[in-house]
Amino acid sequence: MGEKRYEHILYEKKERIATITFNRPKALNAINIEMAEELKDALSDFKDDIETKVGILTGSGEKAFCSGGDISMFSEKLTDTTAVYQWLRTGEDIHRLLMERIEKPIIAAVNGYCFAGGLEMALACDFIIASDNASFGLAEITIGVLPGWGGMTRLPRAIPVRKAKEMIYTGEPISAQEAEKIGLVNRVVPKSQLNEVVNKVAKKLVSKSSLALRMAKKAMNYGLEVSSMDAALFLERGATCIVSAGEDSQEGIKAFLEKRPPNFK
């Protein structure tokens, strides 16, 4: 399904799976302003492409998934409140308006360092699968700044709040094994098997109904944002009604009764 060329990321679509790769390995895949704009563009393309069903986000090289924002920006380009605010809005565009609102699952395949903005990117994904050499941290406080791309909001919702506070207050990273123990990641696999495992999971999702995947993501993401259980259940019922009325639902039921794999539209 082709590949779109960028300077700081790789973007490839194959077998209904879109893979976005941070591609600044010499800088530990740190995000600069140009990369952020490329990420927005690639994610927008993924959102609108009706042929792709699943996204994968990963990093090039063996050392890092993404080490966060490029520190040189803070002394060269993010030198006033207006510039910093725009940078933070760019992060909101990427995470909130795109990643969390794209009606397709996104898997973070974390190889190596997953720090600061890199962890904030992973937190906006639906799954996190990590290699056994991965490590996770929000180290911003060590240079006197704070996680401004959603880290202080999403991390306490993903793991026990006291552990999130410890990570944010101290800036100290945790291992992949500890991240799995506290529920930050779905699973940890040997480094040599990361791509194989992630692609296997992605292909399993590709085999599911697109409508069911879209509605499940919306129902869960929006349901987590409302304070009322009744409101969340209302969203769930609405999503279930939409899916049940679709062609895929009838095909799935028919395939089950006929003891064959479903052929979803």
Secondary structure, 3 states (H helix, E strand, C coil): CCEECCCCEEEEEECCEEEEEECCHHHCCCECHHHHHHHHHHHHHHHHCCCCCEEEEEECCCCEEECCECCHHHHHCCCCHHHHHHHHHHHHHHHHHHHCCCCCCEEEEECCEEECHHHHHHHCCCEEEEECCCEEECCHHHHCCCCCCCHHHHHHHHCCHHHHHHHHHHCCCEEHHHHHHCCCCCEEECHHHHHHHHHHHHHHHHCCCHHHHHHHHHHHHHHHHCCCHHHHHHHHHHHHHHHHCCHHHHHHHHHHHCCCCCCCC
